[in-house]
Amino acid sequence: MEVRTEAGEVEVGTEECFRHLVEGLEDPDPRIRRLAICGLAASGDARAMEHIVHALDDEEPDLRQRAAMALGRLGDERAAAPLIEAAERDDPPLHRAAILALGELGPVAIDVLAREVRCQDPADRVRAAIALGETRDLTAIEPLTGALEDDDPAVRARAREALEKIRESPVF
């Protein structure tokens, strides 16, 4: 497969393609930066993580969210610290995306997600319950069990689903 660039066409998966994607993160056009984030996340290249982390500071809110989700998709535990920092910013859309992305990194952020499942905002508690289930880790059982008694029925439902996901996973 080939990708068209300003310089011509480049074969996907090559060093040249990776370089073009990294350069795309600096493009003034947010559509190009969005494609670069998606391309780097899809590349599966471990080097992509450090480049996508910088997009958590993009001026475009949508791109910050996409960067957080891309970091989750990469599944690199090194992304936990920048995602936790992003979740703590006063940027609600980024916060929501970072919480969901943390669940994709496995058990590295269970403490953060366990706190989040007890926060004030029911929508954030729902996201945290979903993310805890995505970790498929036994240490998520305790905070999810507590969430079964939440006042909000959506939180309780997501906690039940998350516990079921953990129960069905190979770790159980």
Helices and strands as residue ranges (DSSP letters): E 2-5, E 8-11, H 15-24, H 30-43, H 48-54, G 55-57, H 61-74, G 77-79, H 80-87, H 92-103, G 106-109, H 110-116, H 122-135, G 138-140, H 141-147, H 153-168
